Amino acid sequence: MLVVSLITLLAHMAIAAPGAKKRGASNPAVKGTPQVIGLLADPTLNRDSCGSSLFGGRALWVCRDSQHYNSSGIPNLPLFTSSASWTDLIPGGGSQLTMYGDNHDDSFYPLVPGNCDDNQAGTCSDGTRYPLWANAPPLVTSSDGTRTTGYTWISNSHISGLTNLIENPSVTLYKVTYTSGADGLPTVEIINSAFWAEGDIPYGTYGGVVRDGTVYLWGQGTNRDVNLARVPVDSVEDTSQYEYYVSGAWSSSQPVLGDTAATIDNASAGGQGTYYYSNPWHSYVWIGQATDSVSADFYITTASAPEGPWIEPFKFYSGVNGNYSLGAYTLQANPDLSPADSNEIYLTYTKTDAVGDNVALYTTPLILVEWDD
């Protein structure tokens, strides 16, 4: 009986131990049925591919191609490559659905000089484009209650239709700054229009996490391998301070694109998504879409360290697809919409429907997923 009692006591201690991982860390399971809260929208803009960050106590949503509506409610030209808006957070978790903020019909991320920057769409005289499509929202590196600073890495893609004309383009580093209480949207500046050179692993474009004074940045080239770099939080703009995960260790030598020793297995399901750190799970999390998917099928993988090992990604939720040719994409997690210790996550994605003469109408569903403990 003494042995049985001791085993029982130890089991209870393990469950209650501070810092002990919850079940979700290695086996995430959805609790109940995810709730579709509604559609996030700026009533004045048709906005593609939105993602959120916390700036000054509000959610800052940054989106890709944006355009106004005509008098019939049909999206029309011209468009600008990116836009931003605020939403107010709801105490206890969640966000108001109405987005607001004046972009003055300018792209939120300034176009790179020389990349057909004489218009806000990045459209060239030959019909090609430099679209400046961000795959992740600004990564906040500092916030002192007054000033918030974040960074975004965007590939300098050059496209014809949806075909890439540069296989692995260079990457621009943008700095996003907001002073609490200021009117308008954050300010944005280009730090380096070739922060990563053409052909380099595009660290940061695939997402990032700030944890314990270190910025972890994932990159994915056209080969679909996921790679990892890190840098002190106060040295983001200095490439000499970066380290790279190669052959199971951190190195100051930057690996080349395609180096299999730098690949992080199972760090995503291959498509666009979001990395974040879960306090309840004491784990790093990636949520997003599968390779080449145009459906609202959300996948998840987790790891106790940014370099892994990551569990095999699996599907945990499917949303409603649109009726346009690209029905759903840009699957995102939005951890800043929840209190840090809440065992939940808010999801968004771009749902695309055809209106008028086969014009793409974008909507952004907001979904609450709760996890089993």
PyMOL commands that set and color helices and strands:
alter all, ss='L'
color gray80, all
select helices_A, chain A and resi 2-16+23-25+239-241+260-262+335-337
alter helices_A, ss='H'
color red, helices_A
select strands_A, chain A and resi 35-40+46-47+51-55+58-63+66-69+75-80+83-87+139-143+147-155+159-160+163-164+171-179+187-196+207-211+214-220+226-232+243-246+249-251+270-278+283-290+297-303+314-318+328-333+344-355+359-370
alter strands_A, ss='S'
color yellow, strands_A
deselect
rebuild
show_as cartoon
